[in-house]
Structure formats: C-alpha cells, structure tokens
Amino acid sequence: MNDSPGWAPPGSSPSDEPDHGSQQPNEPVDHPVPERPARGATWARQQPPAGRWTTPGGGISTPPPHPAGPANGGGWGAGWRQQPPAPRPGVIPLRPLGVSEILDGAVATMRAHWRTVLGISLAVSVVAQGLITVVTGLWFRTTSGTGVVDHPDPTLEEALEAVRNALGSSSVTLLVGVLGTIVTTALLTMVTARAVLGHAVSTGEAWGGARPRLLQLCGLLLLIPAITAAVIGVGMAPGMLLVAVGVGSEGAALASLGALAGTGVAIWLWVRFSLAAPALMLEKQGIISALRRSAKLVRGAWWRVFGIQLLSIVLVFLVAAIVEVPTSAVAMALGGDSAIDYLSGESVSVGWAFLIVVGIGGVISSSITFPISAGVTALLYMDQRIRREALDLELARAAGCGD
C-alpha cells in the first residue's frame, strides 16, 4: 500500500482481497477496483465510489465544471477556461512586463500626456543645456589638442593635463546630462504613475507632487554622481601616486587600469541605484532609504535592469543623433573650418554662435529623449515591484479594475 493517503494511481489494484472485518479503524482506506463477478453472480447495487485522479503532490485534482453546466459530457479538457487577459487601464497591462512593453509604455506616456511631459522635459533641457553651453564657452571653448604625452616619463602636471584634455567638456556634458535625467525621471514619475492608472495629470499637479521631495531629490541628485566619481578616483589613485613619485610610464598604465576597473564598479553601482529616484518620489522615502530600496529591487535582477537601461541609452543616443544632425550642420556652417577642427580635437577656438546653435540642438533632442529614459526608469521600477511585491493587484484596485 502506498504511504501517501489518498494516492490512487489509475489502473492500480490491491494484491490481495481486502479483509473488511479485520480492518484497522485508523488505517487509510484504498477503494479496490471491482473484480469481474463469478459466473452466475450479479453486481451489487451499491458500488464503491469512483477513484479520483490525484496529483503527485498529494492533492486531489477534479476538473472544473464546464461553462454549459456539470451535465455537459465534454471530452478531455472540457470546462478549462483560458486565463483572462490582465487589465490595462492605462499605458501598460497590469502584470509583469516585457522589454518591448516597457519601451512602448514610455512612448505611450509621452504620446498620451504630451503637454505635461514635453513641458517638464523642455524646462529641464533648457536649464541643462544652458549650463553646458556656458561652461563650455567659459572654460572649454579653446582646445589644446588631445593632450597625449609623447615621452615615456611624464610629470604629474603633464599626466593631469592629459586627463583633463581627454575628458574636457564631454565629462561636463555627461555629468549635466545624468543630473538632468535624474530630475526628469523624478518629475515624470508622477506623470507615469498616473498614466499607468489611466489618469491625466497636469504640470502643476506633477510639480505639486514633486515639490515636497525636492530637498531629498537634490541630495540624491548630487550623491549618485559623487559616489561614481569617487569610485573612479579611488581606482586611479595608486597610478597617480606612482606618477607623483617619478614612476611615469608604469604609473600612467596603472592609472588607466584603475580607471577602467573603477568605471566597471561605477556602472555596477549606477545600475544598483538606478531606481532610487522613483522610490524616493512614490514611496516618500529619504535619500539613504531610497538607495537601499533601489538596491533591494535590483537585487537578483541586475543584468535585466542593466540590459533594459542600456537599451534605452542606445535608443536615446540614436534619437538624439537623428535630431541633432540638422543643427550640427548649421553650427558647422557658422563655425567654418574651426568648428571641424574643434570637433576633431585640434587646438582651435570656436565662437559663441557655434556653441549656441549646438545648444539649441541639444535642447530639442533632450526634450524628446529625457521622457524616454525617464519613462523607462519609472516603468522598470513598477515592473520590479510587480514581480516582487504584486504591485499589479494594488494598481488594479486603485484603477477600479479589482474584484
């Protein structure tokens, strides 16, 4: 007899006749398969109950009733209904999302609430590109070449000059772009959260929802780039120390390796903390709590989050390149040969007209690309909460789609 109570494999039969008189009261009862009656005998009026299929886990599985009623005599699978689709009150279905659904939801949010979305992104883009244009015009308008050291034992000043020329205005552009993305993500998270429920939100409502968190947002806005920069700096420190004591070539090579390793760690931290802005805005958390919350949501899904964020960066880069081609052509026409030499890294100086036209192109492209990256981050945050915390059930109830 099987040790699992209720286990009745189809087609099984006991090895001997059951002794109904000596049966123990607590012993599980297995209903035997009725044997063929002897010649001249008849079947009894009362037969034992029909055996039921049981799952290997021990639970009894009975097919659900057919929609037409229990009297329906359908074949195998009769009565099994297809699972209903997930409710979709807004821009995404309320279930775990695929990569294409996250990207489509970001674009759908932009399309459905374009006045609010473009108003916010345009304001942030004007401020960000204005800072980039001013900083570039004041400190990086004149380039001094690539700064590559052409002798084996550079001094510390020469090494630092090479690093400064290699990074130059691109580091400023990257830093301001990251900060602008964080701000836009925080503000547009309010819009996206309402768009998921199918509700509209005005720019004033989005600003009113984000305003109480602005102080924490500024702290988060400064802390994440500071952490990543500090990690890269720590990686470069040993090589720079060797350069300082006179070991030039070895120190420069070690500094390059340290910068590469530090960049890898910085990317890991950036992905780990990439959902901190939505957590801060929607969960009303502090700076450190938002960073911990992001780390918890990303834990176990780092590569997925990294892949989606990287895909959104590639998409944003392509859109920005397409948008900035006309303005770049106009800027190069205004700047002449000096603009071409400036873009190639040679030692030239460009005028303010060139920088302003480039800045206008940056404003146009950022106004389009900021909502994409912000929407992807906000929807990725919601997707991680749906997968880990069943947020879709709360969203369905909030949208009036629940039971």
C-alpha positions in Angstrom: 0.0 0.0 0.0 1.3 3.5 -0.8 2.4 5.6 2.1 0.6 8.7 0.8 -3.1 8.8 1.9 -5.5 9.2 -0.9 -3.0 8.2 -3.6 -4.8 6.1 -6.2 -2.9 5.7 -9.4 -5.2 4.9 -12.3 -5.3 1.2 -13.1 -3.8 0.0 -9.8 -5.4 -2.8 -7.8 -4.6 -4.4 -4.4 -2.5 -7.5 -4.4 -5.0 -9.5 -2.3 -8.6 -9.4 -1.2 -9.3 -6.8 1.4 -10.3 -8.1 4.8 -13.3 -5.9 5.6 -13.7 -7.5 9.0 -10.2 -7.0 10.4 -9.6 -3.5 9.1 -8.0 -1.1 11.5 -10.0 2.0 12.2 -7.2 4.5 11.6 -5.8 2.8 8.5 -6.3 4.7 5.3 -8.8 3.1 3.0 -8.0 2.4 -0.6 -11.0 1.6 -2.7 -10.2 -1.5 -4.7 -11.1 -1.8 -8.3 -14.1 -4.1 -8.6 -13.3 -7.6 -9.8 -15.1 -9.4 -12.5 -18.1 -11.2 -10.9 -18.1 -15.0 -10.8 -20.3 -17.0 -13.2 -23.9 -16.7 -12.2 -23.2 -13.8 -9.8 -24.6 -10.2 -10.3 -23.1 -6.8 -9.5 -24.1 -5.4 -6.1 -26.5 -2.4 -6.0 -24.1 -0.2 -4.2 -20.6 0.2 -5.8 -17.6 1.8 -4.2 -17.1 5.5 -5.2 -15.2 6.1 -8.4 -11.5 6.7 -8.0 -10.3 10.3 -8.5 -7.1 11.4 -10.1 -4.5 12.7 -7.6 -1.5 14.9 -8.2 2.0 13.7 -7.2 1.9 16.3 -4.5 -1.0 14.6 -2.8 -3.8 17.0 -3.7 -6.9 15.6 -5.4 -7.5 17.2 -8.8 -11.0 17.4 -10.1 -11.8 19.1 -13.4 -13.8 22.3 -13.1 -17.3 22.3 -14.4 -17.9 23.2 -18.0 -19.4 26.6 -18.7 -22.5 24.8 -20.0 -23.1 23.1 -16.7 -22.0 19.9 -14.9 -24.2 17.8 -17.0 -22.2 18.6 -20.1 -20.4 15.5 -21.2 -17.3 17.1 -22.8 -14.1 15.2 -23.5 -10.6 15.8 -22.2 -10.1 19.4 -21.1 -13.8 20.2 -21.2 -14.5 23.1 -18.8 -11.0 24.6 -18.7 -11.2 28.2 -19.4 -8.4 30.4 -20.9 -6.9 32.8 -18.3 -8.4 36.3 -18.9 -6.0 39.0 -20.1 -4.5 41.4 -17.5 -6.4 44.6 -17.1 -4.9 47.6 -18.8 -6.5 50.9 -17.5 -3.5 53.0 -18.7 -0.3 52.7 -20.8 0.7 49.2 -19.6 -1.0 46.0 -18.7 -1.0 45.3 -15.0 1.2 42.2 -15.0 5.0 41.6 -15.3 6.2 43.5 -18.3 8.4 42.5 -21.2 11.2 44.7 -22.6 9.1 45.9 -25.5 6.2 46.7 -23.2 8.4 48.9 -21.0 9.7 50.8 -24.0 6.2 51.1 -25.6 4.8 52.3 -22.2 7.3 55.1 -22.1 6.5 56.2 -25.6 2.7 55.8 -24.9 3.0 58.0 -21.8 4.7 60.7 -23.9 2.1 60.4 -26.6 -1.0 60.4 -24.3 0.2 63.3 -22.0 2.5 65.2 -24.4 1.7 68.7 -23.0 2.8 67.8 -19.5 5.7 65.6 -20.5 7.2 67.9 -23.0 6.6 70.9 -20.7 8.7 69.3 -18.0 11.4 67.9 -20.3 11.7 71.2 -22.1 12.2 73.2 -18.9 14.8 70.7 -17.7 16.5 70.7 -21.1 16.8 74.5 -21.3 18.5 74.6 -17.8 20.8 71.6 -18.5 21.9 72.8 -22.0 22.2 76.3 -20.8 24.7 75.1 -18.1 26.6 73.0 -20.7 26.8 75.9 -23.1 28.0 78.4 -20.5 30.6 76.0 -19.0 31.9 75.1 -22.4 32.1 78.7 -23.6 33.9 79.9 -20.5 36.4 77.0 -19.9 36.4 74.7 -22.9 35.8 76.9 -25.9 39.5 76.7 -26.7 41.0 73.2 -27.0 44.7 72.4 -26.8 44.8 69.1 -28.7 44.3 65.7 -27.3 46.9 66.1 -24.7 48.6 62.8 -25.3 52.0 62.7 -23.6 54.7 61.8 -26.2 57.6 60.9 -23.9 57.9 57.9 -21.5 58.3 59.8 -18.2 55.6 62.4 -17.9 55.3 64.6 -14.8 52.3 64.7 -12.6 51.2 68.0 -14.2 51.5 66.6 -17.7 49.5 63.5 -16.7 46.8 65.6 -15.2 46.7 67.8 -18.2 46.3 64.8 -20.5 43.4 63.5 -18.4 41.8 66.9 -18.4 42.1 67.3 -22.1 40.9 63.8 -22.7 37.8 64.3 -20.6 37.2 68.0 -21.2 33.7 69.2 -22.0 32.5 65.7 -22.6 32.6 65.0 -18.9 30.7 68.1 -18.2 28.1 67.2 -20.8 27.8 63.7 -19.3 27.5 64.9 -15.7 24.9 67.5 -16.5 23.0 65.0 -18.7 22.9 62.5 -15.9 21.7 65.1 -13.5 19.0 66.3 -16.0 17.9 62.7 -16.5 17.5 62.1 -12.7 15.5 65.3 -12.3 13.3 64.5 -15.3 12.8 60.9 -14.0 11.7 62.2 -10.6 9.2 64.7 -12.0 7.9 62.5 -14.8 7.5 59.6 -12.3 4.4 61.3 -11.1 3.0 61.6 -14.6 3.9 57.9 -15.4 2.3 56.7 -12.2 -1.0 58.4 -13.1 -0.7 57.3 -16.7 -0.5 53.6 -15.6 -3.9 54.1 -13.9 -5.3 55.9 -17.0 -5.5 59.2 -15.2 -4.2 62.5 -16.6 -2.0 64.9 -14.6 -1.1 68.5 -15.3 2.3 70.1 -15.0 1.1 71.9 -11.8 -0.1 68.7 -10.3 3.2 67.0 -11.1 5.1 69.9 -9.7 2.9 69.9 -6.6 3.6 66.2 -6.0 7.3 66.6 -6.5 7.9 69.8 -4.6 7.9 68.3 -1.1 10.7 65.9 -2.1 12.9 68.5 -3.8 15.4 68.7 -1.0 15.9 64.9 -0.9 15.9 64.9 -4.6 18.8 67.4 -4.7 20.7 65.3 -2.2 20.2 62.2 -4.3 21.0 64.2 -7.4 24.4 65.0 -6.0 25.1 61.8 -4.2 24.9 59.3 -7.0 27.4 61.1 -9.3 29.7 61.8 -6.3 29.7 58.1 -5.5 30.6 57.0 -9.0 33.2 59.7 -9.4 34.8 58.7 -6.0 35.0 55.1 -7.1 36.8 56.0 -10.3 39.1 58.3 -8.4 40.0 55.6 -5.9 40.8 53.3 -8.8 43.1 55.8 -10.4 44.8 56.9 -7.1 47.6 54.2 -7.0 48.7 55.0 -10.5 48.6 58.7 -9.9 50.8 58.3 -6.8 53.4 56.4 -8.8 53.4 59.3 -11.3 53.8 61.7 -8.4 56.9 59.9 -7.1 58.5 59.8 -10.6 57.5 56.4 -12.0 55.8 57.9 -15.0 55.1 55.2 -17.6 54.2 52.5 -15.0 52.1 54.9 -13.1 50.2 56.1 -16.2 49.5 52.5 -17.1 48.3 51.6 -13.6 46.1 54.7 -13.5 44.5 53.7 -16.8 43.8 50.2 -15.5 42.5 51.7 -12.2 40.2 54.0 -14.2 38.9 51.0 -16.2 38.2 49.0 -13.0 36.7 51.9 -11.3 34.4 52.6 -14.2 33.2 49.0 -14.0 32.4 49.3 -10.3 30.7 52.7 -11.0 28.5 51.2 -13.7 27.5 48.4 -11.2 26.6 51.0 -8.6 24.7 53.1 -11.1 22.5 50.2 -12.1 22.1 49.2 -8.4 20.9 52.7 -7.5 19.1 53.5 -10.8 15.6 53.0 -9.3 16.3 55.3 -6.3 14.6 58.4 -7.9 11.2 56.7 -8.5 11.4 55.1 -5.0 12.1 58.5 -3.4 9.2 60.2 -5.2 6.5 57.5 -5.0 7.3 55.9 -1.6 8.1 59.2 0.1 11.5 57.8 1.4 14.7 59.6 2.4 17.9 59.6 0.4 19.6 56.6 2.1 16.3 54.7 2.3 15.7 55.3 -1.4 19.2 54.0 -2.3 18.5 50.9 -0.1 15.1 50.4 -1.7 16.6 50.6 -5.2 19.3 48.1 -4.3 16.7 45.7 -2.9 14.5 45.9 -6.1 17.5 45.4 -8.3 19.0 42.5 -6.3 18.8 39.3 -8.3 17.8 41.2 -11.5 20.9 43.3 -12.1 21.6 42.0 -15.6 18.0 42.5 -16.6 17.9 46.1 -15.3 21.3 46.8 -16.9 20.1 45.4 -20.2 16.9 47.5 -20.3 18.7 50.6 -19.2 21.5 50.0 -21.8 18.8 49.5 -24.5 17.1 52.8 -23.5 20.5 54.6 -23.6 21.1 53.2 -27.2 17.6 54.3 -28.2 18.1 57.7 -26.7 21.5 58.0 -28.5 20.0 57.2 -31.9 17.1 59.6 -31.4 19.5 62.3 -30.3 21.8 61.7 -33.2 18.9 62.0 -35.7 17.6 65.2 -34.1 20.9 66.9 -33.8 22.2 66.3 -37.4 20.4 69.4 -38.9 21.5 71.7 -36.1 25.1 70.4 -36.1 25.2 71.1 -39.9 24.1 74.6 -39.3 26.6 75.1 -36.4 29.4 73.8 -38.6 28.4 76.1 -41.4 28.6 79.0 -39.0 31.8 77.9 -37.4 33.6 77.1 -40.6 36.9 75.2 -40.5 37.4 76.0 -36.8 34.3 74.1 -35.9 35.6 71.0 -37.8 39.0 71.3 -36.1 37.3 71.8 -32.7 35.2 68.6 -33.1 38.3 66.7 -34.2 40.2 67.8 -31.0 42.8 70.1 -32.5 44.0 73.3 -30.9 41.4 75.9 -32.0 38.9 78.3 -30.6 35.2 78.4 -31.6 32.7 81.3 -31.3 29.6 81.6 -29.2 27.4 81.3 -32.2 28.6 77.8 -32.8 28.0 76.8 -29.2 24.6 78.4 -29.1 23.4 76.6 -32.2 24.7 73.3 -30.8 23.0 74.1 -27.5 19.7 74.6 -29.3 20.0 71.2 -30.9 20.7 69.8 -27.5 17.6 71.3 -26.1 15.4 69.8 -28.9 16.9 66.4 -28.6 16.8 66.4 -24.8 13.2 67.4 -24.8 12.5 64.2 -26.7 15.0 61.8 -25.1 14.5 62.8 -21.4 10.9 61.5 -21.3 12.0 58.2 -22.9 14.7 57.5 -20.4 12.6 58.8 -17.5 9.6 56.7 -18.6 11.7 53.5 -18.9 13.2 54.0 -15.4 9.8 54.7 -13.8 8.1 51.7 -15.6 11.1 49.5 -14.8 10.7 50.4 -11.1 7.0 49.5 -11.3 7.8 46.2 -13.1 10.2 45.2 -10.4 7.6 45.9 -7.7 5.0 43.9 -9.7 7.4 40.9 -9.9 8.4 41.1 -6.3 5.5 42.6 -4.4 2.4 42.0 -6.5 2.0 45.8 -7.1 -0.3 45.0 -10.0 -3.0 44.0 -7.6 -2.8 47.3 -5.8 -2.8 49.2 -9.1 -5.8 47.3 -10.3 -7.7 48.2 -7.2 -6.7 51.8 -7.4 -7.8 51.9 -11.1 -11.1 50.3 -10.2 -10.3 47.0 -12.0 -10.1 44.8 -8.9 -12.7 42.3 -7.7 
